[in-house]
């Protein structure tokens, strides 16, 4: 088990971490942070503070359904357009 994990797929870098963090490896190079821990009570705050590339994949945030990598990419793209 790792506390912090990075990987690349199709030239996109991802960072997996249990907690939301302000900067992560590749933050300034468009990498995506996938985190949990934060439940739905402060989701708007974290979305605004962390930016469009930080995605909360906690089960309670997703109605206890899985989210695909494609859905994560689509969500990030949508957030960037809305900025």
BALUM-123219 format. One record per residue (C-alpha): residue number from 1; residue in three letters; x, y, z. Coordinates in nm, 2 decimals, always signed. Layout:
BEGIN
+------+--------+--------+--------+--------+
: tigu : tormar :      x :      y :      z :
+------+--------+--------+--------+--------+
:  NUM :    ALA :      X :      Y :      Z :
...
+------+--------+--------+--------+--------+
END
This chain:
BEGIN
+------+--------+--------+--------+--------+
: tigu : tormar :      x :      y :      z :
+------+--------+--------+--------+--------+
:    1 :    UNK :  +0.00 :  +0.00 :  +0.00 :
:    2 :    UNK :  +0.13 :  +0.35 :  -0.09 :
:    3 :    UNK :  +0.04 :  +0.68 :  +0.06 :
:    4 :    UNK :  +0.11 :  +0.87 :  -0.26 :
:    5 :    UNK :  +0.11 :  +0.72 :  -0.61 :
:    6 :    UNK :  +0.16 :  +0.86 :  -0.96 :
:    7 :    UNK :  +0.11 :  +0.70 :  -1.30 :
:    8 :    UNK :  +0.08 :  +0.81 :  -1.66 :
:    9 :    UNK :  -0.17 :  +0.68 :  -1.92 :
:   10 :    UNK :  -0.21 :  +0.81 :  -2.27 :
:   11 :    UNK :  +0.03 :  +1.10 :  -2.18 :
:   12 :    UNK :  -0.19 :  +1.21 :  -1.89 :
:   13 :    UNK :  -0.03 :  +1.21 :  -1.55 :
:   14 :    UNK :  -0.24 :  +1.11 :  -1.24 :
:   15 :    UNK :  -0.17 :  +1.14 :  -0.87 :
:   16 :    UNK :  -0.36 :  +0.93 :  -0.63 :
:   17 :    UNK :  -0.37 :  +1.04 :  -0.27 :
:   18 :    UNK :  -0.62 :  +0.99 :  +0.01 :
:   19 :    UNK :  -0.63 :  +1.36 :  +0.11 :
:   20 :    UNK :  -0.68 :  +1.67 :  -0.10 :
:   21 :    UNK :  -0.36 :  +1.87 :  -0.13 :
:   22 :    UNK :  -0.29 :  +2.22 :  -0.27 :
:   23 :    UNK :  -0.01 :  +2.11 :  -0.50 :
:   24 :    UNK :  +0.09 :  +1.77 :  -0.63 :
:   25 :    UNK :  +0.35 :  +1.63 :  -0.87 :
:   26 :    UNK :  +0.28 :  +1.78 :  -1.21 :
:   27 :    UNK :  +0.04 :  +2.04 :  -1.07 :
:   28 :    UNK :  +0.18 :  +2.30 :  -1.31 :
:   29 :    UNK :  +0.19 :  +2.05 :  -1.60 :
:   30 :    UNK :  -0.18 :  +1.97 :  -1.60 :
:   31 :    UNK :  -0.17 :  +1.64 :  -1.40 :
:   32 :    UNK :  -0.49 :  +1.52 :  -1.23 :
:   33 :    UNK :  -0.52 :  +1.46 :  -0.85 :
:   34 :    UNK :  -0.76 :  +1.19 :  -0.76 :
:   35 :    UNK :  -0.85 :  +1.20 :  -0.39 :
:   36 :    UNK :  -1.11 :  +1.08 :  -0.14 :
:   37 :    UNK :  -1.14 :  +1.16 :  +0.24 :
:   38 :    UNK :  -1.35 :  +1.48 :  +0.20 :
:   39 :    UNK :  -1.72 :  +1.40 :  +0.22 :
:   40 :    UNK :  -2.00 :  +1.60 :  +0.06 :
:   41 :    UNK :  -2.01 :  +1.87 :  +0.34 :
:   42 :    UNK :  -1.73 :  +2.09 :  +0.19 :
:   43 :    UNK :  -1.71 :  +1.98 :  -0.18 :
:   44 :    UNK :  -1.76 :  +2.33 :  -0.32 :
:   45 :    UNK :  -1.48 :  +2.47 :  -0.11 :
:   46 :    UNK :  -1.24 :  +2.21 :  -0.22 :
:   47 :    UNK :  -1.34 :  +2.23 :  -0.58 :
:   48 :    UNK :  -1.27 :  +2.61 :  -0.58 :
:   49 :    UNK :  -0.95 :  +2.59 :  -0.37 :
:   50 :    UNK :  -0.79 :  +2.30 :  -0.55 :
:   51 :    UNK :  -0.89 :  +2.38 :  -0.91 :
:   52 :    UNK :  -1.04 :  +2.18 :  -1.19 :
:   53 :    UNK :  -0.77 :  +1.91 :  -1.20 :
:   54 :    UNK :  -0.85 :  +1.78 :  -0.84 :
:   55 :    UNK :  -1.12 :  +1.52 :  -0.85 :
:   56 :    UNK :  -1.29 :  +1.38 :  -0.53 :
:   57 :    UNK :  -1.38 :  +1.02 :  -0.61 :
:   58 :    UNK :  -1.52 :  +0.94 :  -0.26 :
:   59 :    UNK :  -1.80 :  +0.69 :  -0.28 :
:   60 :    UNK :  -2.05 :  +0.92 :  -0.11 :
:   61 :    UNK :  -1.97 :  +1.19 :  -0.37 :
:   62 :    UNK :  -2.06 :  +0.95 :  -0.66 :
:   63 :    UNK :  -2.37 :  +0.79 :  -0.52 :
:   64 :    UNK :  -2.17 :  +0.48 :  -0.44 :
:   65 :    UNK :  -2.10 :  +0.40 :  -0.81 :
:   66 :    UNK :  -1.77 :  +0.37 :  -0.98 :
:   67 :    UNK :  -1.63 :  +0.64 :  -1.20 :
:   68 :    UNK :  -1.42 :  +0.57 :  -1.51 :
:   69 :    UNK :  -1.10 :  +0.73 :  -1.62 :
:   70 :    UNK :  -1.29 :  +0.87 :  -1.92 :
:   71 :    UNK :  -1.55 :  +1.03 :  -1.69 :
:   72 :    UNK :  -1.27 :  +1.19 :  -1.48 :
:   73 :    UNK :  -1.12 :  +1.34 :  -1.80 :
:   74 :    UNK :  -1.46 :  +1.46 :  -1.91 :
:   75 :    UNK :  -1.53 :  +1.62 :  -1.57 :
:   76 :    UNK :  -1.19 :  +1.80 :  -1.57 :
:   77 :    UNK :  -1.25 :  +1.93 :  -1.92 :
:   78 :    UNK :  -1.60 :  +2.06 :  -1.83 :
:   79 :    UNK :  -1.46 :  +2.23 :  -1.52 :
:   80 :    UNK :  -1.19 :  +2.40 :  -1.73 :
:   81 :    UNK :  -1.45 :  +2.53 :  -1.98 :
:   82 :    UNK :  -1.66 :  +2.67 :  -1.69 :
:   83 :    UNK :  -1.37 :  +2.88 :  -1.55 :
+------+--------+--------+--------+--------+
END
